[in-house]
Amino acid sequence: MTVDLRSTWRPARVIEHKVVANGSLWLVLEAADDLPAAFEPGHVLGLGLKLTDGSLMRHAYTVSRGTPASNRFEHLYRVISDGRMSQRLAALSTGDIVYFHGPFHTPIQQEVRAEAEQIVLISTGVGIGPLYGYAGKTLNDGERRPIALLAGFREQSDTCLASDLEVLSRRHSNFSWQFTLSRPANSWSGLRGRVTDHLPETIDVAKLGTYHFHLVGNGEMVHLLRGALTTSGVSRERVSIETYFNHYSKPSSEDIDRVASKLLLTTRHKHRA
């Protein structure tokens, strides 16, 4: 009998669980049954924790990295101060059981258009998890196109995966990365501001049409940048997204035009003319 993996809750064992930044943890799970667990960065799984009454507390989490050969999959997540699920996840120890089902959503590697000549990955917060996982996977699979990752955080204590990204950039000359902080301390020597402030300097605006952009994180950033990019002439197929929260954020046309004008000095009004 065929098992519907998208609706069947399956057990997984905690293999590793570690703090990687202020309030952010990296969780490694291994399927504890005989069914396949072939997940990729950008897939979304429902994770469930069994309560005392036998029911499951559940929430969706994006896969940051997957190792199908060992049935392992990994998630970068943030603990929400008033969140029920993330607080319980944070209390898990090695060997504990988590339940999962899926996958849902399209993995990043399938979303990036083959005809694009360059790839830009943009995230806020723990949205960096699947972008790091995708970059590592596609580069190890032989991707030769330039890949640039721009990640935004509030404070330096929120940043994570810097050493992993540095290793990746040393191994692959076509990969680069940068962090920017919206609330930097005086000692911070990196970029300052939001990712929307620094996208123009991350790309060659004269070749805007050659890129594929993948955006992950706060809906405010995702919808603003997608609107600015499409307003600037980037086809909608070249801008793939995943929103973690603020799903229904609606940036104003003025904000979209402001960001678009930095990309191509082209506003929505000129496109309408």
MARDRENKE-414255 format. One record per residue (C-alpha): residue in three letters; z, x, y. Coordinates in steps of 0.02 Angstrom, whole numbers. Each point is the difference from the previous one (the first is absolute). Layout:
+------+--------+--------+--------+
! code !     up !   east !  north !
+------+--------+--------+--------+
!  ALA !      Z !      X !      Y !
...
+------+--------+--------+--------+
This chain:
+------+--------+--------+--------+
! code !     up !   east !  north !
+------+--------+--------+--------+
!  MET !      0 !      0 !      0 !
!  THR !    -47 !     66 !    172 !
!  VAL !    147 !     24 !    120 !
!  ASP !    -25 !    -48 !    182 !
!  LEU !     78 !    151 !     85 !
!  ARG !     -6 !    -82 !    170 !
!  SER !    119 !   -139 !    -52 !
!  THR !    105 !     85 !   -135 !
!  TRP !    161 !     82 !     56 !
!  ARG !     19 !    165 !    -91 !
!  PRO !    144 !    124 !    -10 !
!  ALA !     -6 !    173 !     80 !
!  ARG !    128 !    138 !     -4 !
!  VAL !     55 !     99 !    153 !
!  ILE !    -52 !    181 !    -28 !
!  GLU !     39 !     70 !    172 !
!  HIS !     73 !    -71 !    159 !
!  LYS !     28 !    106 !    154 !
!  VAL !     26 !    -11 !    187 !
!  VAL !   -147 !     75 !     94 !
!  ALA !     42 !    -50 !    179 !
!  ASN !    129 !    -96 !     98 !
!  GLY !      1 !   -169 !    -88 !
!  SER !   -154 !     35 !   -106 !
!  LEU !     -2 !     32 !   -188 !
!  TRP !   -127 !     53 !   -131 !
!  LEU !     11 !    -97 !   -163 !
!  VAL !    -84 !     57 !   -162 !
!  LEU !    -16 !   -131 !   -138 !
!  GLU !    -67 !      9 !   -177 !
!  ALA !    -57 !   -154 !    -95 !
!  ALA !    122 !    -31 !   -143 !
!  ASP !   -121 !    -95 !   -111 !
!  ASP !   -160 !     42 !    -94 !
!  LEU !   -120 !    -77 !    127 !
!  PRO !   -102 !    106 !    122 !
!  ALA !     60 !     34 !    177 !
!  ALA !   -157 !     68 !     82 !
!  PHE !     43 !    -18 !    184 !
!  GLU !    -72 !     91 !    151 !
!  PRO !     53 !     28 !    181 !
!  GLY !    -25 !   -163 !     94 !
!  HIS !     30 !   -114 !   -149 !
!  VAL !    143 !   -121 !     31 !
!  LEU !    128 !    -45 !   -133 !
!  GLY !    133 !   -132 !     -4 !
!  LEU !    167 !     84 !    -38 !
!  GLY !    145 !   -102 !    -66 !
!  LEU !    185 !     32 !    -24 !
!  LYS !     97 !   -108 !   -122 !
!  LEU !    146 !    -96 !     75 !
!  THR !    158 !    -53 !    -90 !
!  ASP !    -70 !   -175 !    -31 !
!  GLY !   -152 !     75 !    -88 !
!  SER !   -122 !    -36 !    140 !
!  LEU !   -102 !    135 !     88 !
!  MET !     13 !     50 !    181 !
!  ARG !   -177 !     53 !     40 !
!  HIS !   -104 !     80 !    135 !
!  ALA !   -171 !     83 !     16 !
!  TYR !    -13 !    189 !     19 !
!  THR !   -153 !    109 !     19 !
!  VAL !    -33 !    138 !   -127 !
!  SER !      5 !    170 !     83 !
!  ARG !    -54 !     98 !   -153 !
!  GLY !    -42 !    -38 !   -181 !
!  THR !    -14 !    102 !   -159 !
!  PRO !    -85 !   -113 !   -128 !
!  ALA !     10 !    129 !   -139 !
!  SER !    190 !     -9 !      2 !
!  ASN !     12 !   -184 !     55 !
!  ARG !     92 !     56 !    157 !
!  PHE !    -16 !    -69 !    176 !
!  GLU !     89 !     43 !    161 !
!  HIS !     50 !    -91 !    158 !
!  LEU !     56 !     60 !    171 !
!  TYR !    106 !   -136 !     79 !
!  ARG !    119 !    -24 !    144 !
!  VAL !    173 !    -75 !    -15 !
!  ILE !     16 !   -147 !    120 !
!  SER !    176 !    -18 !     72 !
!  ASP !      4 !   -188 !    -27 !
!  GLY !   -121 !     -2 !   -147 !
!  ARG !     59 !    -66 !   -168 !
!  MET !   -130 !     80 !   -113 !
!  SER !    -10 !    174 !     76 !
!  GLN !    189 !     17 !      3 !
!  ARG !      6 !    -35 !   -187 !
!  LEU !   -147 !    117 !    -34 !
!  ALA !     92 !    139 !     92 !
!  ALA !    147 !    -18 !   -120 !
!  LEU !   -107 !     35 !   -155 !
!  SER !     38 !    153 !   -105 !
!  THR !   -103 !     97 !   -127 !
!  GLY !    -19 !   -102 !   -159 !
!  ASP !     23 !   -170 !     83 !
!  ILE !   -127 !   -137 !    -38 !
!  VAL !   -115 !    -80 !    129 !
!  TYR !   -125 !   -137 !    -40 !
!  PHE !   -178 !      1 !     67 !
!  HIS !   -164 !    -94 !     -7 !
!  GLY !   -173 !     28 !     70 !
!  PRO !   -100 !     85 !     65 !
!  PHE !    -58 !    -92 !    155 !
!  HIS !   -102 !     60 !    149 !
!  THR !   -142 !    126 !     -7 !
!  PRO !     43 !    185 !    -19 !
!  ILE !    -44 !    106 !    151 !
!  GLN !   -128 !    105 !    -94 !
!  GLN !   -102 !   -157 !    -32 !
!  GLU !     14 !    -60 !    180 !
!  VAL !    -67 !    158 !     82 !
!  ARG !   -187 !    -22 !     24 !
!  ALA !   -108 !    123 !    -95 !
!  GLU !   -124 !     13 !    144 !
!  ALA !    131 !     58 !    125 !
!  GLU !    -11 !    185 !     42 !
!  GLN !    181 !     23 !     54 !
!  ILE !    166 !    -85 !    -41 !
!  VAL !    147 !    -34 !    115 !
!  LEU !    167 !    -60 !    -69 !
!  ILE !    125 !    -76 !    123 !
!  SER !    176 !    -61 !    -37 !
!  THR !    166 !    -48 !     74 !
!  GLY !    165 !     27 !    -90 !
!  VAL !     -4 !     -3 !   -189 !
!  GLY !   -183 !    -52 !      6 !
!  ILE !    -28 !    187 !    -18 !
!  GLY !     45 !    -14 !   -186 !
!  PRO !   -164 !    -72 !    -68 !
!  LEU !   -101 !    104 !    124 !
!  TYR !     77 !    159 !    -67 !
!  GLY !    -28 !    -60 !   -178 !
!  TYR !   -180 !    -47 !     35 !
!  ALA !    -38 !    165 !     86 !
!  GLY !     70 !     99 !   -146 !
!  LYS !    -92 !   -104 !   -129 !
!  THR !   -170 !     -3 !     83 !
!  LEU !      6 !    185 !     46 !
!  ASN !     48 !     47 !   -178 !
!  ASP !   -144 !   -112 !    -60 !
!  GLY !   -120 !    109 !    101 !
!  GLU !    -14 !    -89 !    168 !
!  ARG !    -90 !    116 !    120 !
!  ARG !     -6 !   -107 !    157 !
!  PRO !    120 !     47 !    142 !
!  ILE !    162 !   -100 !     -9 !
!  ALA !    121 !     -8 !    148 !
!  LEU !    170 !    -83 !    -13 !
!  LEU !     96 !    -57 !    155 !
!  ALA !    174 !    -70 !    -30 !
!  GLY !    117 !    -77 !    128 !
!  PHE !    190 !     -8 !    -10 !
!  ARG !    137 !    -43 !    123 !
!  GLU !    112 !    153 !    -17 !
!  GLN !    -10 !    167 !    -87 !
!  SER !    130 !    -55 !   -128 !
!  ASP !   -122 !   -136 !    -54 !
!  THR !   -138 !    122 !    -47 !
!  CYS !    -35 !     40 !   -182 !
!  LEU !   -124 !     86 !   -116 !
!  ALA !    -39 !    137 !    125 !
!  SER !     19 !    140 !   -128 !
!  ASP !   -107 !    -95 !   -126 !
!  LEU !   -136 !    -29 !    130 !
!  GLU !      4 !    183 !     49 !
!  VAL !    -26 !     52 !   -182 !
!  LEU !   -146 !   -121 !    -10 !
!  SER !    -80 !     70 !    158 !
!  ARG !     16 !    178 !    -65 !
!  ARG !    -85 !    -46 !   -163 !
!  HIS !   -139 !   -101 !     81 !
!  SER !    -82 !     64 !    158 !
!  ASN !    -76 !   -171 !     34 !
!  PHE !    172 !    -82 !     21 !
!  SER !    106 !      2 !    158 !
!  TRP !    154 !    -96 !     58 !
!  GLN !    108 !    -31 !    153 !
!  PHE !    160 !    -95 !     41 !
!  THR !     38 !    -83 !    165 !
!  LEU !    169 !    -69 !     58 !
!  SER !     25 !   -148 !    115 !
!  ARG !    181 !     52 !     36 !
!  PRO !     -1 !    190 !    -11 !
!  ALA !    148 !    111 !     41 !
!  ASN !    -25 !    140 !    125 !
!  SER !     -7 !    123 !   -145 !
!  TRP !   -152 !    -86 !    -79 !
!  SER !   -154 !    110 !     18 !
!  GLY !   -128 !   -116 !    -79 !
!  LEU !    -99 !   -146 !     69 !
!  ARG !     90 !   -130 !    106 !
!  GLY !    -40 !   -184 !     12 !
!  ARG !    -79 !   -128 !   -114 !
!  VAL !   -144 !     31 !   -119 !
!  THR !   -109 !   -108 !    113 !
!  ASP !     25 !    131 !    136 !
!  HIS !    -63 !    142 !   -108 !
!  LEU !   -142 !    -74 !   -102 !
!  PRO !   -134 !     53 !    128 !
!  GLU !     49 !    183 !    -16 !
!  THR !      7 !    -13 !   -191 !
!  ILE !   -184 !    -44 !    -14 !
!  ASP !   -168 !     46 !     77 !
!  VAL !    -32 !   -155 !    104 !
!  ALA !   -184 !     45 !     12 !
!  LYS !    -10 !    -27 !   -189 !
!  LEU !    109 !   -155 !     -9 !
!  GLY !   -125 !    -89 !   -111 !
!  THR !     14 !    132 !   -137 !
!  TYR !    183 !    -36 !    -40 !
!  HIS !     96 !   -113 !   -117 !
!  PHE !    174 !    -46 !     64 !
!  HIS !    142 !    -57 !   -114 !
!  LEU !    153 !    -69 !     90 !
!  VAL !    171 !    -32 !    -81 !
!  GLY !    164 !    -57 !     76 !
!  ASN !     63 !   -105 !    144 !
!  GLY !   -115 !   -148 !     32 !
!  GLU !     10 !     34 !    187 !
!  MET !    -86 !    169 !    -26 !
!  VAL !   -117 !    -60 !   -137 !
!  HIS !    -71 !   -148 !     95 !
!  LEU !     -9 !     91 !    166 !
!  LEU !    -96 !    148 !    -72 !
!  ARG !   -114 !   -107 !   -106 !
!  GLY !    -42 !   -104 !    153 !
!  ALA !    -31 !    155 !    106 !
!  LEU !   -108 !     83 !   -131 !
!  THR !   -110 !   -151 !    -31 !
!  THR !    -12 !    -31 !    187 !
!  SER !    -61 !    180 !     16 !
!  GLY !   -139 !    -33 !   -124 !
!  VAL !     77 !     52 !   -166 !
!  SER !    -56 !   -123 !   -134 !
!  ARG !    139 !   -106 !    -74 !
!  GLU !    -41 !     69 !   -173 !
!  ARG !     48 !    174 !     62 !
!  VAL !    177 !    -55 !     48 !
!  SER !    111 !    -42 !   -150 !
!  ILE !    182 !    -49 !     24 !
!  GLU !    167 !    -39 !    -78 !
!  THR !    137 !    -81 !    104 !
!  TYR !    182 !     28 !    -48 !
!  PHE !     80 !   -116 !    129 !
!  ASN !    -45 !    -90 !    162 !
!  HIS !   -142 !    -73 !   -102 !
!  TYR !    -49 !   -125 !    133 !
!  SER !      9 !    113 !    151 !
!  LYS !   -138 !    -42 !    124 !
!  PRO !    -36 !    138 !    125 !
!  SER !    -64 !    -56 !    169 !
!  SER !   -182 !     27 !     46 !
!  GLU !     62 !    113 !    142 !
!  ASP !     92 !    114 !   -123 !
!  ILE !   -151 !      4 !   -117 !
!  ASP !   -115 !     46 !    145 !
!  ARG !    122 !    133 !     61 !
!  VAL !     -2 !     90 !   -169 !
!  ALA !   -187 !    -29 !    -24 !
!  SER !    -37 !     76 !    169 !
!  LYS !     82 !    161 !    -57 !
!  LEU !   -109 !      6 !   -155 !
!  LEU !   -172 !    -28 !     74 !
!  LEU !     28 !    -46 !    181 !
!  THR !    -67 !   -168 !    -58 !
!  THR !     91 !   -165 !     27 !
!  ARG !    -17 !   -169 !    -78 !
!  HIS !    -80 !    -61 !    162 !
!  LYS !   -141 !    127 !    -14 !
!  HIS !    -33 !    -55 !   -178 !
!  ARG !    -14 !   -179 !     59 !
!  ALA !   -122 !     43 !    139 !
+------+--------+--------+--------+
